[in-house]
Every structure is written in structure tokens, then in C-alpha cells.
Amino acid sequence: MISMACICITVDVQYMPVFAPNDYFWEHHWQEGKEEKWQAFARVVREIMCEAGGYPSSELTMQDKFDYKEQLNALGKKKAKAA
């Protein structure tokens, strides 16, 4: 029923090729001594996904996001008590 209420819905799907690191990748993108191989792979795949999707990149950690959410919840509870 809900899907029938929305007459025009479009979805843009981008298929990306499978990304398998090779010797060229490790020579040009891995910062040996500064990061492990899995970190280099994750960093580069993230950059590719951000660029392809037009998304901004954020350096926030998951803990930063949890702290932010906790602060928002606390603020909402304060406003609810004041009302």
C-alpha cells in the first residue's frame, strides 16, 4: 500500500568493478611502515566509493559518532523535561 502511494520513484544504481589489489596497487598506494595492508585497501576503496557516489569523506571515528548521538539524546531529554 505504501509503495503504491508513491507514484514516481527512481533509483540510480552504479555497479563498480571488483577491486582486487595487485603489485601496482601496493607499490603506489600503500604507505609501508605507516599503515597495514588492510588499512591501505580500506582507505583506497573508501576514496573510490566517495568519489563515485559524490559523497563527502569524514575522518570521524565510530566512537565520535556514538558520542555525538549521545549528546543529541541528552539534549532531547532536557528539552522534553523543560516542556
N, CA, C and O atoms as a Maestro MAE file, in Angstrom:
{
 s_m_m2io_version
 :::
 2.0.0
}

f_m_ct {
 s_m_title
 :::
 protein
 m_atom[332] {
  # First column is atom index #
  i_m_mmod_type
  r_m_x_coord
  r_m_y_coord
  r_m_z_coord
  i_m_residue_number
  s_m_chain_name
  s_m_pdb_residue_name
  s_m_pdb_atom_name
  i_m_atomic_number
  :::
  1 25 0.822 -1.189 0.000 1 A "MET " " N  " 7
  2 3 0.000 0.000 0.000 1 A "MET " " CA " 6
  3 2 0.864 1.250 0.000 1 A "MET " " C  " 6
  4 15 0.598 2.206 -0.728 1 A "MET " " O  " 8
  5 25 1.893 1.230 0.819 2 A "ILE " " N  " 7
  6 3 2.748 2.416 0.905 2 A "ILE " " CA " 6
  7 2 3.472 2.653 -0.413 2 A "ILE " " C  " 6
  8 15 3.587 3.794 -0.860 2 A "ILE " " O  " 8
  9 25 3.958 1.588 -1.036 3 A "SER " " N  " 7
  10 3 4.676 1.753 -2.302 3 A "SER " " CA " 6
  11 2 3.742 2.251 -3.395 3 A "SER " " C  " 6
  12 15 4.197 2.923 -4.321 3 A "SER " " O  " 8
  13 25 2.469 1.946 -3.319 4 A "MET " " N  " 7
  14 3 1.524 2.421 -4.324 4 A "MET " " CA " 6
  15 2 1.193 3.903 -4.115 4 A "MET " " C  " 6
  16 15 0.722 4.567 -5.038 4 A "MET " " O  " 8
  17 25 1.436 4.418 -2.917 5 A "ALA " " N  " 7
  18 3 1.175 5.831 -2.641 5 A "ALA " " CA " 6
  19 2 2.214 6.721 -3.327 5 A "ALA " " C  " 6
  20 15 1.931 7.878 -3.640 5 A "ALA " " O  " 8
  21 25 3.378 6.201 -3.553 6 A "CYS " " N  " 7
  22 3 4.440 6.954 -4.225 6 A "CYS " " CA " 6
  23 2 4.406 6.591 -5.704 6 A "CYS " " C  " 6
  24 15 4.765 5.480 -6.094 6 A "CYS " " O  " 8
  25 25 3.979 7.524 -6.498 7 A "ILE " " N  " 7
  26 3 3.775 7.245 -7.915 7 A "ILE " " CA " 6
  27 2 5.093 7.145 -8.680 7 A "ILE " " C  " 6
  28 15 5.274 6.250 -9.506 7 A "ILE " " O  " 8
  29 25 5.993 8.053 -8.404 8 A "CYS " " N  " 7
  30 3 7.232 8.091 -9.188 8 A "CYS " " CA " 6
  31 2 8.443 7.982 -8.269 8 A "CYS " " C  " 6
  32 15 8.783 8.929 -7.560 8 A "CYS " " O  " 8
  33 25 9.074 6.846 -8.288 9 A "ILE " " N  " 7
  34 3 10.289 6.626 -7.509 9 A "ILE " " CA " 6
  35 2 11.370 6.147 -8.472 9 A "ILE " " C  " 6
  36 15 11.155 5.217 -9.250 9 A "ILE " " O  " 8
  37 25 12.515 6.782 -8.409 10 A "THR " " N  " 7
  38 3 13.626 6.346 -9.250 10 A "THR " " CA " 6
  39 2 14.815 5.993 -8.367 10 A "THR " " C  " 6
  40 15 15.008 6.567 -7.295 10 A "THR " " O  " 8
  41 25 15.590 5.057 -8.829 11 A "VAL " " N  " 7
  42 3 16.786 4.632 -8.120 11 A "VAL " " CA " 6
  43 2 17.918 4.570 -9.129 11 A "VAL " " C  " 6
  44 15 17.780 3.986 -10.204 11 A "VAL " " O  " 8
  45 25 19.037 5.178 -8.769 12 A "ASP " " N  " 7
  46 3 20.216 5.156 -9.625 12 A "ASP " " CA " 6
  47 2 21.223 4.183 -9.015 12 A "ASP " " C  " 6
  48 15 21.727 4.421 -7.918 12 A "ASP " " O  " 8
  49 25 21.515 3.102 -9.709 13 A "VAL " " N  " 7
  50 3 22.430 2.088 -9.213 13 A "VAL " " CA " 6
  51 2 23.706 2.140 -10.043 13 A "VAL " " C  " 6
  52 15 23.673 2.088 -11.273 13 A "VAL " " O  " 8
  53 25 24.822 2.242 -9.344 14 A "GLN " " N  " 7
  54 3 26.116 2.216 -10.021 14 A "GLN " " CA " 6
  55 2 26.811 0.903 -9.666 14 A "GLN " " C  " 6
  56 15 27.043 0.616 -8.492 14 A "GLN " " O  " 8
  57 25 27.136 0.125 -10.663 15 A "TYR " " N  " 7
  58 3 27.872 -1.107 -10.433 15 A "TYR " " CA " 6
  59 2 29.350 -0.816 -10.581 15 A "TYR " " C  " 6
  60 15 29.800 -0.314 -11.611 15 A "TYR " " O  " 8
  61 25 30.093 -1.136 -9.546 16 A "MET " " N  " 7
  62 3 31.535 -0.919 -9.561 16 A "MET " " CA " 6
  63 2 32.220 -2.258 -9.825 16 A "MET " " C  " 6
  64 15 31.722 -3.302 -9.404 16 A "MET " " O  " 8
  65 25 33.338 -2.237 -10.506 17 A "PRO " " N  " 7
  66 3 34.056 -3.497 -10.733 17 A "PRO " " CA " 6
  67 2 34.651 -4.021 -9.423 17 A "PRO " " C  " 6
  68 15 34.853 -3.262 -8.474 17 A "PRO " " O  " 8
  69 25 34.920 -5.293 -9.387 18 A "VAL " " N  " 7
  70 3 35.555 -5.889 -8.212 18 A "VAL " " CA " 6
  71 2 36.960 -5.311 -8.099 18 A "VAL " " C  " 6
  72 15 37.703 -5.274 -9.080 18 A "VAL " " O  " 8
  73 25 37.316 -4.865 -6.917 19 A "PHE " " N  " 7
  74 3 38.619 -4.245 -6.705 19 A "PHE " " CA " 6
  75 2 39.528 -5.253 -6.008 19 A "PHE " " C  " 6
  76 15 39.338 -5.566 -4.833 19 A "PHE " " O  " 8
  77 25 40.503 -5.750 -6.737 20 A "ALA " " N  " 7
  78 3 41.473 -6.698 -6.188 20 A "ALA " " CA " 6
  79 2 42.855 -6.058 -6.251 20 A "ALA " " C  " 6
  80 15 43.342 -5.765 -7.342 20 A "ALA " " O  " 8
  81 25 43.491 -5.838 -5.114 21 A "PRO " " N  " 7
  82 3 44.815 -5.212 -5.132 21 A "PRO " " CA " 6
  83 2 45.853 -6.089 -5.817 21 A "PRO " " C  " 6
  84 15 45.846 -7.314 -5.700 21 A "PRO " " O  " 8
  85 25 46.743 -5.416 -6.534 22 A "ASN " " N  " 7
  86 3 47.838 -6.119 -7.210 22 A "ASN " " CA " 6
  87 2 49.152 -5.443 -6.823 22 A "ASN " " C  " 6
  88 15 49.164 -4.558 -5.968 22 A "ASN " " O  " 8
  89 25 50.239 -5.846 -7.436 23 A "ASP " " N  " 7
  90 3 51.550 -5.289 -7.091 23 A "ASP " " CA " 6
  91 2 51.609 -3.787 -7.335 23 A "ASP " " C  " 6
  92 15 52.203 -3.061 -6.539 23 A "ASP " " O  " 8
  93 25 51.008 -3.309 -8.413 24 A "TYR " " N  " 7
  94 3 50.987 -1.876 -8.716 24 A "TYR " " CA " 6
  95 2 50.299 -1.112 -7.582 24 A "TYR " " C  " 6
  96 15 50.775 -0.063 -7.147 24 A "TYR " " O  " 8
  97 25 49.190 -1.646 -7.120 25 A "PHE " " N  " 7
  98 3 48.461 -1.001 -6.029 25 A "PHE " " CA " 6
  99 2 49.351 -0.858 -4.800 25 A "PHE " " C  " 6
  100 15 49.450 0.226 -4.225 25 A "PHE " " O  " 8
  101 25 49.995 -1.944 -4.400 26 A "TRP " " N  " 7
  102 3 50.808 -1.900 -3.186 26 A "TRP " " CA " 6
  103 2 51.995 -0.952 -3.345 26 A "TRP " " C  " 6
  104 15 52.375 -0.275 -2.390 26 A "TRP " " O  " 8
  105 25 52.581 -0.898 -4.535 27 A "GLU " " N  " 7
  106 3 53.725 -0.015 -4.763 27 A "GLU " " CA " 6
  107 2 53.338 1.460 -4.728 27 A "GLU " " C  " 6
  108 15 54.124 2.289 -4.269 27 A "GLU " " O  " 8
  109 25 52.144 1.800 -5.204 28 A "HIS " " N  " 7
  110 3 51.776 3.205 -5.348 28 A "HIS " " CA " 6
  111 2 50.812 3.737 -4.289 28 A "HIS " " C  " 6
  112 15 50.672 4.953 -4.160 28 A "HIS " " O  " 8
  113 25 50.147 2.876 -3.532 29 A "HIS " " N  " 7
  114 3 49.139 3.359 -2.590 29 A "HIS " " CA " 6
  115 2 49.360 2.931 -1.148 29 A "HIS " " C  " 6
  116 15 48.734 3.478 -0.241 29 A "HIS " " O  " 8
  117 25 50.230 1.973 -0.926 30 A "TRP " " N  " 7
  118 3 50.473 1.508 0.439 30 A "TRP " " CA " 6
  119 2 51.614 2.299 1.034 30 A "TRP " " C  " 6
  120 15 52.697 2.374 0.452 30 A "TRP " " O  " 8
  121 25 51.378 2.885 2.185 31 A "GLN " " N  " 7
  122 3 52.408 3.644 2.887 31 A "GLN " " CA " 6
  123 2 53.049 2.707 3.916 31 A "GLN " " C  " 6
  124 15 52.668 2.676 5.086 31 A "GLN " " O  " 8
  125 25 54.027 1.954 3.439 32 A "GLU " " N  " 7
  126 3 54.647 0.925 4.266 32 A "GLU " " CA " 6
  127 2 55.258 1.559 5.509 32 A "GLU " " C  " 6
  128 15 55.950 2.574 5.427 32 A "GLU " " O  " 8
  129 25 54.997 0.956 6.644 33 A "GLY " " N  " 7
  130 3 55.501 1.480 7.906 33 A "GLY " " CA " 6
  131 2 54.511 2.410 8.594 33 A "GLY " " C  " 6
  132 15 54.550 2.557 9.815 33 A "GLY " " O  " 8
  133 25 53.630 3.036 7.831 34 A "LYS " " N  " 7
  134 3 52.623 3.942 8.398 34 A "LYS " " CA " 6
  135 2 51.281 3.252 8.576 34 A "LYS " " C  " 6
  136 15 50.505 3.621 9.457 34 A "LYS " " O  " 8
  137 25 51.004 2.267 7.758 35 A "GLU " " N  " 7
  138 3 49.725 1.572 7.837 35 A "GLU " " CA " 6
  139 2 49.896 0.130 7.401 35 A "GLU " " C  " 6
  140 15 50.839 -0.215 6.689 35 A "GLU " " O  " 8
  141 25 48.970 -0.703 7.841 36 A "GLU " " N  " 7
  142 3 48.975 -2.098 7.421 36 A "GLU " " CA " 6
  143 2 48.297 -2.202 6.057 36 A "GLU " " C  " 6
  144 15 47.650 -1.262 5.594 36 A "GLU " " O  " 8
  145 25 48.457 -3.356 5.429 37 A "LYS " " N  " 7
  146 3 47.900 -3.528 4.083 37 A "LYS " " CA " 6
  147 2 46.388 -3.406 4.079 37 A "LYS " " C  " 6
  148 15 45.826 -2.807 3.162 37 A "LYS " " O  " 8
  149 25 45.708 -3.963 5.086 38 A "TRP " " N  " 7
  150 3 44.248 -3.882 5.113 38 A "TRP " " CA " 6
  151 2 43.787 -2.438 5.247 38 A "TRP " " C  " 6
  152 15 42.743 -2.075 4.707 38 A "TRP " " O  " 8
  153 25 44.552 -1.600 5.964 39 A "GLN " " N  " 7
  154 3 44.186 -0.197 6.127 39 A "GLN " " CA " 6
  155 2 44.318 0.550 4.800 39 A "GLN " " C  " 6
  156 15 43.485 1.396 4.475 39 A "GLN " " O  " 8
  157 25 45.357 0.237 4.039 40 A "ALA " " N  " 7
  158 3 45.534 0.868 2.729 40 A "ALA " " CA " 6
  159 2 44.403 0.464 1.794 40 A "ALA " " C  " 6
  160 15 43.853 1.303 1.081 40 A "ALA " " O  " 8
  161 25 44.055 -0.817 1.795 41 A "PHE " " N  " 7
  162 3 42.963 -1.302 0.955 41 A "PHE " " CA " 6
  163 2 41.655 -0.606 1.330 41 A "PHE " " C  " 6
  164 15 40.931 -0.138 0.452 41 A "PHE " " O  " 8
  165 25 41.345 -0.534 2.630 42 A "ALA " " N  " 7
  166 3 40.112 0.103 3.093 42 A "ALA " " CA " 6
  167 2 40.091 1.585 2.738 42 A "ALA " " C  " 6
  168 15 39.059 2.105 2.316 42 A "ALA " " O  " 8
  169 25 41.225 2.270 2.906 43 A "ARG " " N  " 7
  170 3 41.307 3.705 2.614 43 A "ARG " " CA " 6
  171 2 41.041 3.981 1.133 43 A "ARG " " C  " 6
  172 15 40.275 4.882 0.792 43 A "ARG " " O  " 8
  173 25 41.666 3.214 0.273 44 A "VAL " " N  " 7
  174 3 41.527 3.439 -1.167 44 A "VAL " " CA " 6
  175 2 40.112 3.083 -1.652 44 A "VAL " " C  " 6
  176 15 39.540 3.810 -2.463 44 A "VAL " " O  " 8
  177 25 39.554 1.983 -1.165 45 A "VAL " " N  " 7
  178 3 38.186 1.625 -1.558 45 A "VAL " " CA " 6
  179 2 37.210 2.695 -1.087 45 A "VAL " " C  " 6
  180 15 36.271 3.039 -1.805 45 A "VAL " " O  " 8
  181 25 37.427 3.221 0.113 46 A "ARG " " N  " 7
  182 3 36.579 4.296 0.633 46 A "ARG " " CA " 6
  183 2 36.667 5.543 -0.246 46 A "ARG " " C  " 6
  184 15 35.649 6.163 -0.555 46 A "ARG " " O  " 8
  185 25 37.875 5.902 -0.642 47 A "GLU " " N  " 7
  186 3 38.057 7.064 -1.527 47 A "GLU " " CA " 6
  187 2 37.338 6.856 -2.856 47 A "GLU " " C  " 6
  188 15 36.701 7.774 -3.373 47 A "GLU " " O  " 8
  189 25 37.441 5.654 -3.406 48 A "ILE " " N  " 7
  190 3 36.780 5.353 -4.678 48 A "ILE " " CA " 6
  191 2 35.267 5.471 -4.534 48 A "ILE " " C  " 6
  192 15 34.603 6.058 -5.387 48 A "ILE " " O  " 8
  193 25 34.725 4.913 -3.454 49 A "MET " " N  " 7
  194 3 33.280 4.965 -3.238 49 A "MET " " CA " 6
  195 2 32.795 6.405 -3.032 49 A "MET " " C  " 6
  196 15 31.742 6.775 -3.551 49 A "MET " " O  " 8
  197 25 33.533 7.210 -2.294 50 A "CYS " " N  " 7
  198 3 33.155 8.611 -2.079 50 A "CYS " " CA " 6
  199 2 33.171 9.383 -3.393 50 A "CYS " " C  " 6
  200 15 32.263 10.166 -3.673 50 A "CYS " " O  " 8
  201 25 34.201 9.158 -4.189 51 A "GLU " " N  " 7
  202 3 34.316 9.860 -5.470 51 A "GLU " " CA " 6
  203 2 33.212 9.437 -6.438 51 A "GLU " " C  " 6
  204 15 32.605 10.284 -7.094 51 A "GLU " " O  " 8
  205 25 32.954 8.153 -6.530 52 A "ALA " " N  " 7
  206 3 31.944 7.652 -7.466 52 A "ALA " " CA " 6
  207 2 30.541 8.080 -7.060 52 A "ALA " " C  " 6
  208 15 29.706 8.376 -7.916 52 A "ALA " " O  " 8
  209 25 30.282 8.115 -5.763 53 A "GLY " " N  " 7
  210 3 28.948 8.468 -5.290 53 A "GLY " " CA " 6
  211 2 28.745 9.954 -5.066 53 A "GLY " " C  " 6
  212 15 27.619 10.405 -4.852 53 A "GLY " " O  " 8
  213 25 29.834 10.722 -5.114 54 A "GLY " " N  " 7
  214 3 29.738 12.159 -4.865 54 A "GLY " " CA " 6
  215 2 29.515 12.481 -3.399 54 A "GLY " " C  " 6
  216 15 28.928 13.512 -3.070 54 A "GLY " " O  " 8
  217 25 29.981 11.601 -2.510 55 A "TYR " " N  " 7
  218 3 29.798 11.793 -1.080 55 A "TYR " " CA " 6
  219 2 31.016 12.464 -0.473 55 A "TYR " " C  " 6
  220 15 32.140 12.236 -0.919 55 A "TYR " " O  " 8
  221 25 30.798 13.297 0.551 56 A "PRO " " N  " 7
  222 3 31.962 13.864 1.250 56 A "PRO " " CA " 6
  223 2 32.597 12.804 2.137 56 A "PRO " " C  " 6
  224 15 31.914 11.897 2.613 56 A "PRO " " O  " 8
  225 25 33.872 12.913 2.354 57 A "SER " " N  " 7
  226 3 34.586 11.979 3.209 57 A "SER " " CA " 6
  227 2 34.712 12.580 4.602 57 A "SER " " C  " 6
  228 15 34.948 13.781 4.738 57 A "SER " " O  " 8
  229 25 34.559 11.772 5.622 58 A "SER " " N  " 7
  230 3 34.657 12.231 7.002 58 A "SER " " CA " 6
  231 2 35.712 11.410 7.725 58 A "SER " " C  " 6
  232 15 35.824 10.204 7.507 58 A "SER " " O  " 8
  233 25 36.467 12.048 8.565 59 A "GLU " " N  " 7
  234 3 37.502 11.355 9.324 59 A "GLU " " CA " 6
  235 2 37.037 11.023 10.737 59 A "GLU " " C  " 6
  236 15 37.854 10.678 11.591 59 A "GLU " " O  " 8
  237 25 35.727 11.122 10.993 60 A "LEU " " N  " 7
  238 3 35.204 10.796 12.306 60 A "LEU " " CA " 6
  239 2 35.287 9.291 12.552 60 A "LEU " " C  " 6
  240 15 35.103 8.484 11.641 60 A "LEU " " O  " 8
  241 25 35.565 8.941 13.784 61 A "THR " " N  " 7
  242 3 35.581 7.527 14.151 61 A "THR " " CA " 6
  243 2 34.180 7.119 14.589 61 A "THR " " C  " 6
  244 15 33.318 7.972 14.799 61 A "THR " " O  " 8
  245 25 33.954 5.834 14.725 62 A "MET " " N  " 7
  246 3 32.657 5.365 15.210 62 A "MET " " CA " 6
  247 2 32.394 5.888 16.617 62 A "MET " " C  " 6
  248 15 31.254 6.204 16.957 62 A "MET " " O  " 8
  249 25 33.440 5.981 17.439 63 A "GLN " " N  " 7
  250 3 33.260 6.499 18.798 63 A "GLN " " CA " 6
  251 2 32.800 7.951 18.767 63 A "GLN " " C  " 6
  252 15 31.964 8.349 19.578 63 A "GLN " " O  " 8
  253 25 33.335 8.752 17.840 64 A "ASP " " N  " 7
  254 3 32.890 10.139 17.679 64 A "ASP " " CA " 6
  255 2 31.401 10.194 17.350 64 A "ASP " " C  " 6
  256 15 30.672 11.035 17.876 64 A "ASP " " O  " 8
  257 25 30.962 9.302 16.487 65 A "LYS " " N  " 7
  258 3 29.555 9.270 16.088 65 A "LYS " " CA " 6
  259 2 28.664 8.857 17.254 65 A "LYS " " C  " 6
  260 15 27.582 9.414 17.436 65 A "LYS " " O  " 8
  261 25 29.114 7.877 18.050 66 A "PHE " " N  " 7
  262 3 28.342 7.460 19.219 66 A "PHE " " CA " 6
  263 2 28.258 8.588 20.246 66 A "PHE " " C  " 6
  264 15 27.203 8.810 20.840 66 A "PHE " " O  " 8
  265 25 29.364 9.299 20.457 67 A "ASP " " N  " 7
  266 3 29.367 10.423 21.395 67 A "ASP " " CA " 6
  267 2 28.414 11.515 20.934 67 A "ASP " " C  " 6
  268 15 27.687 12.088 21.745 67 A "ASP " " O  " 8
  269 25 28.414 11.803 19.650 68 A "TYR " " N  " 7
  270 3 27.522 12.820 19.092 68 A "TYR " " CA " 6
  271 2 26.063 12.416 19.286 68 A "TYR " " C  " 6
  272 15 25.234 13.237 19.675 68 A "TYR " " O  " 8
  273 25 25.756 11.163 19.017 69 A "LYS " " N  " 7
  274 3 24.396 10.667 19.183 69 A "LYS " " CA " 6
  275 2 23.972 10.752 20.649 69 A "LYS " " C  " 6
  276 15 22.832 11.110 20.944 69 A "LYS " " O  " 8
  277 25 24.868 10.431 21.553 70 A "GLU " " N  " 7
  278 3 24.575 10.511 22.986 70 A "GLU " " CA " 6
  279 2 24.287 11.952 23.410 70 A "GLU " " C  " 6
  280 15 23.384 12.202 24.209 70 A "GLU " " O  " 8
  281 25 25.051 12.887 22.875 71 A "GLN " " N  " 7
  282 3 24.824 14.296 23.181 71 A "GLN " " CA " 6
  283 2 23.473 14.763 22.644 71 A "GLN " " C  " 6
  284 15 22.772 15.517 23.319 71 A "GLN " " O  " 8
  285 25 23.103 14.333 21.458 72 A "LEU " " N  " 7
  286 3 21.797 14.694 20.897 72 A "LEU " " CA " 6
  287 2 20.664 14.122 21.745 72 A "LEU " " C  " 6
  288 15 19.676 14.808 22.004 72 A "LEU " " O  " 8
  289 25 20.803 12.870 22.176 73 A "ASN " " N  " 7
  290 3 19.784 12.256 23.019 73 A "ASN " " CA " 6
  291 2 19.653 12.991 24.345 73 A "ASN " " C  " 6
  292 15 18.537 13.206 24.819 73 A "ASN " " O  " 8
  293 25 20.770 13.380 24.954 74 A "ALA " " N  " 7
  294 3 20.735 14.110 26.212 74 A "ALA " " CA " 6
  295 2 20.063 15.465 26.031 74 A "ALA " " C  " 6
  296 15 19.296 15.896 26.892 74 A "ALA " " O  " 8
  297 25 20.342 16.132 24.927 75 A "LEU " " N  " 7
  298 3 19.726 17.430 24.634 75 A "LEU " " CA " 6
  299 2 18.207 17.282 24.453 75 A "LEU " " C  " 6
  300 15 17.433 18.110 24.934 75 A "LEU " " O  " 8
  301 25 17.795 16.220 23.755 76 A "GLY " " N  " 7
  302 3 16.372 15.961 23.553 76 A "GLY " " CA " 6
  303 2 15.657 15.684 24.867 76 A "GLY " " C  " 6
  304 15 14.522 16.119 25.062 76 A "GLY " " O  " 8
  305 25 16.320 14.958 25.773 77 A "LYS " " N  " 7
  306 3 15.717 14.650 27.080 77 A "LYS " " CA " 6
  307 2 15.577 15.920 27.914 77 A "LYS " " C  " 6
  308 15 14.587 16.081 28.627 77 A "LYS " " O  " 8
  309 25 16.564 16.835 27.837 78 A "LYS " " N  " 7
  310 3 16.486 18.099 28.574 78 A "LYS " " CA " 6
  311 2 15.320 18.938 28.082 78 A "LYS " " C  " 6
  312 15 14.601 19.537 28.882 78 A "LYS " " O  " 8
  313 25 15.129 18.985 26.762 79 A "LYS " " N  " 7
  314 3 14.027 19.776 26.193 79 A "LYS " " CA " 6
  315 2 12.686 19.158 26.559 79 A "LYS " " C  " 6
  316 15 11.720 19.880 26.807 79 A "LYS " " O  " 8
  317 25 12.614 17.826 26.598 80 A "ALA " " N  " 7
  318 3 11.362 17.157 26.947 80 A "ALA " " CA " 6
  319 2 10.984 17.426 28.400 80 A "ALA " " C  " 6
  320 15 9.804 17.601 28.706 80 A "ALA " " O  " 8
  321 25 11.961 17.462 29.294 81 A "LYS " " N  " 7
  322 3 11.697 17.752 30.718 81 A "LYS " " CA " 6
  323 2 11.268 19.209 30.904 81 A "LYS " " C  " 6
  324 15 10.430 19.509 31.754 81 A "LYS " " O  " 8
  325 25 11.849 20.118 30.100 82 A "ALA " " N  " 7
  326 3 11.543 21.546 30.229 82 A "ALA " " CA " 6
  327 2 10.124 21.840 29.721 82 A "ALA " " C  " 6
  328 15 9.512 22.810 30.167 82 A "ALA " " O  " 8
  329 25 9.604 21.051 28.828 83 A "ALA " " N  " 7
  330 3 8.284 21.311 28.249 83 A "ALA " " CA " 6
  331 2 7.147 20.839 29.092 83 A "ALA " " C  " 6
  332 15 5.988 21.000 28.712 83 A "ALA " " O  " 8
  :::
 }
 m_bond[331] {
  # First column is bond index #
  i_m_from
  i_m_to
  i_m_order
  :::
  1 1 2 1
  2 2 3 1
  3 3 4 2
  4 3 5 1
  5 5 6 1
  6 6 7 1
  7 7 8 2
  8 7 9 1
  9 9 10 1
  10 10 11 1
  11 11 12 2
  12 11 13 1
  13 13 14 1
  14 14 15 1
  15 15 16 2
  16 15 17 1
  17 17 18 1
  18 18 19 1
  19 19 20 2
  20 19 21 1
  21 21 22 1
  22 22 23 1
  23 23 24 2
  24 23 25 1
  25 25 26 1
  26 26 27 1
  27 27 28 2
  28 27 29 1
  29 29 30 1
  30 30 31 1
  31 31 32 2
  32 31 33 1
  33 33 34 1
  34 34 35 1
  35 35 36 2
  36 35 37 1
  37 37 38 1
  38 38 39 1
  39 39 40 2
  40 39 41 1
  41 41 42 1
  42 42 43 1
  43 43 44 2
  44 43 45 1
  45 45 46 1
  46 46 47 1
  47 47 48 2
  48 47 49 1
  49 49 50 1
  50 50 51 1
  51 51 52 2
  52 51 53 1
  53 53 54 1
  54 54 55 1
  55 55 56 2
  56 55 57 1
  57 57 58 1
  58 58 59 1
  59 59 60 2
  60 59 61 1
  61 61 62 1
  62 62 63 1
  63 63 64 2
  64 63 65 1
  65 65 66 1
  66 66 67 1
  67 67 68 2
  68 67 69 1
  69 69 70 1
  70 70 71 1
  71 71 72 2
  72 71 73 1
  73 73 74 1
  74 74 75 1
  75 75 76 2
  76 75 77 1
  77 77 78 1
  78 78 79 1
  79 79 80 2
  80 79 81 1
  81 81 82 1
  82 82 83 1
  83 83 84 2
  84 83 85 1
  85 85 86 1
  86 86 87 1
  87 87 88 2
  88 87 89 1
  89 89 90 1
  90 90 91 1
  91 91 92 2
  92 91 93 1
  93 93 94 1
  94 94 95 1
  95 95 96 2
  96 95 97 1
  97 97 98 1
  98 98 99 1
  99 99 100 2
  100 99 101 1
  101 101 102 1
  102 102 103 1
  103 103 104 2
  104 103 105 1
  105 105 106 1
  106 106 107 1
  107 107 108 2
  108 107 109 1
  109 109 110 1
  110 110 111 1
  111 111 112 2
  112 111 113 1
  113 113 114 1
  114 114 115 1
  115 115 116 2
  116 115 117 1
  117 117 118 1
  118 118 119 1
  119 119 120 2
  120 119 121 1
  121 121 122 1
  122 122 123 1
  123 123 124 2
  124 123 125 1
  125 125 126 1
  126 126 127 1
  127 127 128 2
  128 127 129 1
  129 129 130 1
  130 130 131 1
  131 131 132 2
  132 131 133 1
  133 133 134 1
  134 134 135 1
  135 135 136 2
  136 135 137 1
  137 137 138 1
  138 138 139 1
  139 139 140 2
  140 139 141 1
  141 141 142 1
  142 142 143 1
  143 143 144 2
  144 143 145 1
  145 145 146 1
  146 146 147 1
  147 147 148 2
  148 147 149 1
  149 149 150 1
  150 150 151 1
  151 151 152 2
  152 151 153 1
  153 153 154 1
  154 154 155 1
  155 155 156 2
  156 155 157 1
  157 157 158 1
  158 158 159 1
  159 159 160 2
  160 159 161 1
  161 161 162 1
  162 162 163 1
  163 163 164 2
  164 163 165 1
  165 165 166 1
  166 166 167 1
  167 167 168 2
  168 167 169 1
  169 169 170 1
  170 170 171 1
  171 171 172 2
  172 171 173 1
  173 173 174 1
  174 174 175 1
  175 175 176 2
  176 175 177 1
  177 177 178 1
  178 178 179 1
  179 179 180 2
  180 179 181 1
  181 181 182 1
  182 182 183 1
  183 183 184 2
  184 183 185 1
  185 185 186 1
  186 186 187 1
  187 187 188 2
  188 187 189 1
  189 189 190 1
  190 190 191 1
  191 191 192 2
  192 191 193 1
  193 193 194 1
  194 194 195 1
  195 195 196 2
  196 195 197 1
  197 197 198 1
  198 198 199 1
  199 199 200 2
  200 199 201 1
  201 201 202 1
  202 202 203 1
  203 203 204 2
  204 203 205 1
  205 205 206 1
  206 206 207 1
  207 207 208 2
  208 207 209 1
  209 209 210 1
  210 210 211 1
  211 211 212 2
  212 211 213 1
  213 213 214 1
  214 214 215 1
  215 215 216 2
  216 215 217 1
  217 217 218 1
  218 218 219 1
  219 219 220 2
  220 219 221 1
  221 221 222 1
  222 222 223 1
  223 223 224 2
  224 223 225 1
  225 225 226 1
  226 226 227 1
  227 227 228 2
  228 227 229 1
  229 229 230 1
  230 230 231 1
  231 231 232 2
  232 231 233 1
  233 233 234 1
  234 234 235 1
  235 235 236 2
  236 235 237 1
  237 237 238 1
  238 238 239 1
  239 239 240 2
  240 239 241 1
  241 241 242 1
  242 242 243 1
  243 243 244 2
  244 243 245 1
  245 245 246 1
  246 246 247 1
  247 247 248 2
  248 247 249 1
  249 249 250 1
  250 250 251 1
  251 251 252 2
  252 251 253 1
  253 253 254 1
  254 254 255 1
  255 255 256 2
  256 255 257 1
  257 257 258 1
  258 258 259 1
  259 259 260 2
  260 259 261 1
  261 261 262 1
  262 262 263 1
  263 263 264 2
  264 263 265 1
  265 265 266 1
  266 266 267 1
  267 267 268 2
  268 267 269 1
  269 269 270 1
  270 270 271 1
  271 271 272 2
  272 271 273 1
  273 273 274 1
  274 274 275 1
  275 275 276 2
  276 275 277 1
  277 277 278 1
  278 278 279 1
  279 279 280 2
  280 279 281 1
  281 281 282 1
  282 282 283 1
  283 283 284 2
  284 283 285 1
  285 285 286 1
  286 286 287 1
  287 287 288 2
  288 287 289 1
  289 289 290 1
  290 290 291 1
  291 291 292 2
  292 291 293 1
  293 293 294 1
  294 294 295 1
  295 295 296 2
  296 295 297 1
  297 297 298 1
  298 298 299 1
  299 299 300 2
  300 299 301 1
  301 301 302 1
  302 302 303 1
  303 303 304 2
  304 303 305 1
  305 305 306 1
  306 306 307 1
  307 307 308 2
  308 307 309 1
  309 309 310 1
  310 310 311 1
  311 311 312 2
  312 311 313 1
  313 313 314 1
  314 314 315 1
  315 315 316 2
  316 315 317 1
  317 317 318 1
  318 318 319 1
  319 319 320 2
  320 319 321 1
  321 321 322 1
  322 322 323 1
  323 323 324 2
  324 323 325 1
  325 325 326 1
  326 326 327 1
  327 327 328 2
  328 327 329 1
  329 329 330 1
  330 330 331 1
  331 331 332 2
  :::
 }
}
